Amino acid sequence: MHDLLRLYATDKAHHDQPDADQEAALRRVLDFYTHTAHTAARRLNPHRPDIRLDPPAPGTHPQPLPDAPAALAWLDTEHPNLLAAQHTATTRGWHDTVWQLAWTLTVFHYRRGHRHDDLAVSRAAVDAAAHLPNPTTRTTAHRYLGVAYAAQGRHEEAIEHLHQALALAEHHHNPTDQGWTHCNLAWAWHRRGDDRRALEHATQAVDLFRSLDLPVCEANALNYVGWCAARLGDYDTARDHCQATLTHNRQHNDPENEADTLDCLGYIDHHTGHHHQAIDHYQQARTLFRRLAHTYQSADSLDRLGHPHAALGQHEQARTVWREALELFRQQGRDED
C-alpha cells in the first residue's frame, strides 16, 4: 500500500465513517501533497511562471521545505505517492488537482529523467484541463505534453500538442504563453533534427519576451538561439547570444539556465578548436548541474565533455566521463541517446 493510502486509512480510522467525512479526509491528503509539491517546485525553479492554488482544506498542514535540497529530497521520497495522488484525483474528477500535480512534477521529472512518468501525468493533465475554464491551464497542459512527447522521440505528437498550445495562446492573446510555446517548439524541432526550424521558433520567443520586458524569459530563449545557431555552424552568432545569456543568468541568479549556457559555450569552443576552453566551460556546467541534482542534463553534458578530452588525446579522461554519462543514460532508460 502506498504511504498515501495508509495516511488516508489512518485519517478515516479516527472519524466516524460517513461518506462526507471520508471525502473530506481524502481531500486533506491530496491537498497536503499538492501544496507541498507546489512549494517544492518553486524551490527547484523560482523563475518559472507560477500557478495559483486555492487554499488547502481546513485541517491540512503542508510540509515546509526551506530550500531546494530539502525540496528535492522530499520529491525523491514522495514521488510514488504524488503519482498515486494524481491518479486518485483523476478517478474523483478533481480536475484542478490533476493538472496542478502535473505542473508541480514537471521540473522534478526533467531533472531526474523520469520521462515515462512525465508523459503519464501530462496526458492526465490535458484530459483534466479540457474540463477547466482557464485557457492558460489548457495551453500549459498541451505545452507540457508536447515536451513530454518530444523527450521520448514521439515527434509528430509533440509538434501537434505544441501547435495546439500555440493556437490557444494566440487566440486568447497571451504573448507570454506564446513565447514559452515557441521555446518548447524550438526544443522539439531540435530533437527532431531540424535546427533551422528550431532557430525560427527560438528567435520568435526572444522577440516576444523582449517586447514584454521579461529578462529571465528572454535569457532562456537567447540560449535556444545560441544552441540552434551552434548546431547550424554559425558559431560567432551562437557565442554572442550565449555570452549575452550568461550575463542575464548571473544577474538574475538563474543557475539552471546558466548551466545550459555554459554547456552550449563548451560545444561552441570544441567545434571551433578551443578544446581547453571547452573543457573549462563543460566543467563549470557539470558543477552546476550536480549542484542542482540535474541528472538528465548531466548525462548530456558529460557525453559532450568527452569529445574535447579525446581531441586533446586525453583518452582516459574521455573514457571516464563517457562511462559516467552512459550510466546516467541507462538509469534514465535513454537507450536512444
Number of C-alpha atoms within 10 A of each C-alpha: 5 12 12 19 16 11 14 18 14 11 17 18 11 8 11 9 11 9 9 9 14 18 14 16 22 22 20 21 22 27 23 20 24 26 24 21 29 23 21 29 23 21 18 22 17 14 14 12 10 13 12 7 13 9 9 17 15 10 11 17 15 18 15 12 18 11 13 20 16 15 23 22 13 16 20 12 10 17 17 14 17 22 20 17 24 25 16 17 21 19 10 11 13 15 21 18 25 29 27 23 25 29 25 22 24 23 19 24 21 18 19 20 23 18 22 16 18 26 23 15 24 29 21 21 29 24 17 23 24 14 13 14 9 10 17 18 22 23 26 25 28 28 29 27 29 30 29 28 26 26 21 15 15 16 18 13 16 26 22 16 22 27 19 17 29 25 15 20 23 14 10 13 11 15 17 18 24 22 27 26 29 28 27 26 29 28 25 28 22 20 17 18 13 16 22 16 17 26 27 17 24 31 21 18 31 26 15 22 24 17 12 14 11 13 18 21 23 25 27 27 32 29 29 31 29 30 32 29 22 23 21 14 14 14 21 14 15 24 23 13 22 29 17 15 28 24 13 21 21 12 11 13 14 18 18 20 23 25 28 26 30 26 31 28 31 29 28 28 23 23 17 13 13 14 22 16 17 27 23 17 24 30 19 16 29 25 14 20 25 13 13 19 18 21 21 22 24 28 26 18 26 24 20 23 29 23 24 26 21 15 14 12 11 13 14 12 16 21 16 13 20 21 15 14 24 19 13 21 21 12 15 17 14 16 9 7 10
